[in-house]
Amino acid sequence: MKQKRARSEEDKAVQIKKIIDTARDLYLCDRKQFTMRTVARKLGMSQGNLYNYWSSKRELWYAIIKADFKEFEEGMEAVVQEHNGRFINLTDKLADYYFTFAKSNYRRYQMMFVFPPPLAEKEESDAIVYEPGSIIILMKIVQKAVENGELIPLDVQKLALYFWSLVHGTTLVSNTILFSPEAKLAQFGTAKEFQSFVKNLVRKQMEQFLAKK
C-alpha cells in the first residue's frame, strides 16, 4: 500500500525523519543506489511524493547531513555544558566524544566529514552548501578560555582549527586497517592507545598556551 503524504506538521516531521533515516541507510549501504527513485521505493511511496519534500537527491543528501550534524553538535554542546574545571581537561572530553561518535557508526561519520555530496543535476544549481557548527563551538570554547584568563591571548580560530584537525585526523586513522587485529602491516597497538597518545600530546601542546597565574 502506498503511503499518503503527511498533512499535519507533526505528521510531516515524522515522515521527514523516516525519509531521512531510510535515505541515510541506503546511502551508507551503497552510494551508487542512492537515487530518489530507489529511496521512494524503499519507503513504499511514489517518486512524485518524495519530490514534494526535496527536489533532488543532492538536496536530500544535505537534509541528512543537517540532521546528523544537529545531533552531533547537540551532543557536543552537552559535553561542554556538563564540564566543570579547566579548559585543558575539556579538550580530552571533546576528543573522546569525537572518537566515540565515530566508533559507533564510522560510515555515518565519513558521510558527515569526508564523503562529497552528490553532483548537481543538469537543471539544478550547484550552490547548495552546509557549514557544520562544530568548529564554531570549538572557537567559542577557546575564546571563553582566553577571556577568562585561562589561555594567553592568541589566534582563536587557528588554535581551534588545529585542535580539530588533530582530533579529526586521529579519528580517521583510528578506523583504518592499521589497527585491525588481522592487519599484517606494522603494528601500532590499539586504536584506543593511539588516541590516548594523541590526547596526551595535545594536552602538552596546549599547556604552552596556558596563562601563568
C-alpha positions as CSV (number, residue, x, y, z in Angstrom):
1,M,0.0,0.0,0.0
2,K,1.3,3.4,-1.0
3,Q,1.7,5.9,1.9
4,K,-0.3,9.1,1.9
5,R,1.5,12.4,2.0
6,A,1.8,13.6,5.6
7,R,-0.5,16.5,6.3
8,S,-0.2,17.9,9.8
9,E,3.1,19.5,10.9
10,E,3.6,16.6,13.4
11,D,2.9,14.0,10.7
12,K,5.2,15.8,8.3
13,A,8.1,15.9,10.8
14,V,7.6,12.1,11.4
15,Q,7.6,11.5,7.7
16,I,10.7,13.6,7.1
17,K,12.6,11.7,9.8
18,K,11.5,8.4,8.3
19,I,12.7,9.5,4.8
20,I,16.0,10.8,6.1
21,D,16.7,7.6,8.1
22,T,15.8,5.4,5.1
23,A,17.8,7.5,2.7
24,R,20.8,7.5,5.0
25,D,20.8,3.8,5.4
26,L,20.6,3.4,1.6
27,Y,23.5,5.8,1.0
28,L,25.7,4.1,3.6
29,C,24.9,0.7,2.2
30,D,25.5,1.5,-1.4
31,R,26.1,5.1,-2.6
32,K,25.5,4.1,-6.2
33,Q,22.0,3.1,-5.3
34,F,21.3,6.5,-3.7
35,T,18.6,7.9,-6.1
36,M,15.2,9.5,-5.5
37,R,13.6,6.5,-7.2
38,T,15.3,4.0,-5.0
39,V,14.6,5.9,-1.8
40,A,10.9,6.2,-2.8
41,R,10.7,2.5,-3.5
42,K,12.3,1.7,-0.1
43,L,9.7,3.9,1.6
44,G,6.7,2.5,-0.4
45,M,5.8,5.9,-1.7
46,S,5.7,7.4,-5.2
47,Q,8.7,9.2,-6.5
48,G,6.5,12.3,-7.1
49,N,5.5,12.3,-3.4
50,L,9.2,12.2,-2.4
51,Y,9.8,15.2,-4.7
52,N,7.2,17.2,-2.6
53,Y,9.9,17.2,0.2
54,W,13.1,17.6,-1.8
55,S,13.7,18.4,-5.4
56,S,16.8,16.2,-5.9
57,K,19.0,13.6,-4.3
58,R,21.5,16.3,-3.7
59,E,19.0,18.3,-1.6
60,L,18.0,15.1,0.2
61,W,21.7,14.3,1.0
62,Y,22.1,17.8,2.6
63,A,19.0,17.2,4.6
64,I,20.6,14.0,6.0
65,I,23.8,15.9,6.8
66,K,22.0,18.7,8.5
67,A,20.1,16.3,10.7
68,D,23.2,14.3,11.6
69,F,25.2,17.4,12.5
70,K,22.4,18.7,14.6
71,E,22.5,15.5,16.6
72,F,26.3,15.6,16.7
73,E,26.5,19.2,17.8
74,E,23.8,18.9,20.4
75,G,25.9,16.1,22.0
76,M,29.0,18.2,21.7
77,E,27.2,21.1,23.5
78,A,26.1,18.7,26.2
79,V,29.7,17.7,26.9
80,V,30.6,21.4,27.2
81,Q,27.7,22.2,29.5
82,E,28.3,19.3,31.8
83,H,32.1,20.1,32.1
84,N,33.4,21.8,35.2
85,G,37.0,22.6,35.5
86,R,40.0,23.6,33.4
87,F,39.8,24.1,29.6
88,I,42.6,21.7,29.1
89,N,40.5,18.9,30.6
90,L,37.6,19.7,28.3
91,T,39.8,19.1,25.3
92,D,40.2,15.5,26.5
93,K,36.4,15.1,26.8
94,L,35.7,16.6,23.4
95,A,38.3,14.3,21.7
96,D,36.7,11.3,23.4
97,Y,33.3,12.5,22.1
98,Y,34.6,12.5,18.5
99,F,36.2,9.1,18.9
100,T,33.1,7.5,20.5
101,F,30.7,9.0,17.9
102,A,32.8,7.7,15.0
103,K,33.3,4.3,16.6
104,S,29.5,3.9,17.0
105,N,29.0,4.4,13.2
106,Y,32.1,5.2,11.2
107,R,30.3,5.2,7.9
108,R,28.0,7.9,9.2
109,Y,31.0,9.9,10.4
110,Q,32.5,9.6,7.0
111,M,29.3,10.8,5.3
112,M,29.3,13.9,7.6
113,F,33.0,14.7,7.4
114,V,34.6,13.0,4.4
115,F,32.2,12.0,1.6
116,P,31.4,14.7,-1.0
117,P,27.7,15.4,-1.8
118,P,26.1,14.0,-5.0
119,L,26.8,16.1,-8.1
120,A,24.2,18.6,-9.1
121,E,21.8,17.5,-11.7
122,K,21.7,19.4,-15.1
123,E,18.8,21.7,-14.1
124,E,20.0,22.2,-10.5
125,S,22.2,24.8,-9.0
126,D,25.4,23.6,-7.5
127,A,25.2,26.3,-4.9
128,I,23.8,24.2,-2.0
129,V,26.2,24.2,0.8
130,Y,26.2,23.3,4.5
131,E,28.7,24.6,7.1
132,P,28.9,22.4,10.2
133,G,28.8,24.3,13.5
134,S,31.2,22.0,15.4
135,I,34.2,24.2,14.6
136,I,32.3,27.3,15.8
137,I,31.6,25.5,19.1
138,L,35.4,24.9,19.5
139,M,36.2,28.5,18.7
140,K,33.7,29.7,21.3
141,I,35.3,27.4,23.9
142,V,38.8,28.7,23.1
143,Q,37.6,32.3,23.1
144,K,35.9,31.8,26.5
145,A,39.2,30.4,27.9
146,V,41.1,33.4,26.6
147,E,38.5,35.8,28.1
148,N,38.6,34.0,31.4
149,G,42.4,34.4,31.6
150,E,43.0,30.7,31.4
151,L,44.7,30.9,28.0
152,I,47.1,33.6,26.8
153,P,45.8,35.9,24.0
154,L,46.2,34.0,20.7
155,D,44.6,33.3,17.4
156,V,41.4,31.6,18.5
157,Q,40.4,30.5,15.0
158,K,43.7,28.8,14.2
159,L,44.0,27.1,17.5
160,A,40.5,25.7,17.3
161,L,41.1,24.5,13.8
162,Y,44.5,23.0,14.8
163,F,42.8,21.1,17.7
164,W,40.0,19.9,15.4
165,S,42.5,18.8,12.7
166,L,44.4,16.6,15.2
167,V,41.2,15.0,16.6
168,H,39.6,14.5,13.2
169,G,42.8,13.1,11.7
170,T,43.2,10.7,14.7
171,T,39.6,9.6,14.2
172,L,40.2,8.7,10.6
173,V,43.4,6.9,11.3
174,S,41.9,5.0,14.2
175,N,39.4,3.4,11.8
176,T,41.9,2.1,9.3
177,I,43.4,-1.3,8.8
178,L,46.5,-0.2,10.8
179,F,44.6,-1.0,14.0
180,S,42.8,-4.1,12.8
181,P,43.8,-7.3,14.7
182,E,44.1,-9.1,11.3
183,A,46.5,-6.5,9.9
184,K,49.8,-7.7,8.6
185,L,51.2,-4.2,8.3
186,A,53.3,-2.5,11.1
187,Q,51.6,-2.9,14.4
188,F,50.8,0.3,16.3
189,G,49.0,-1.1,19.3
190,T,45.2,-0.5,19.7
191,A,43.3,2.5,18.3
192,K,42.5,3.4,21.9
193,E,46.2,3.5,22.8
194,F,46.9,5.7,19.8
195,Q,44.0,8.1,20.7
196,S,45.4,8.3,24.3
197,F,48.8,9.2,22.9
198,V,47.4,12.0,20.8
199,K,45.3,13.4,23.7
200,N,48.4,13.5,25.9
201,L,50.4,15.2,23.1
202,V,47.6,17.7,22.6
203,R,47.5,18.4,26.3
204,K,51.2,19.1,26.4
205,Q,51.0,21.4,23.4
206,M,48.0,23.2,24.9
207,E,49.9,23.8,28.2
208,Q,52.2,26.2,26.4
209,F,49.2,28.5,25.9
210,L,48.1,28.4,29.5
211,A,48.2,31.8,31.2
212,K,50.6,31.9,34.2
213,K,48.8,32.5,37.4
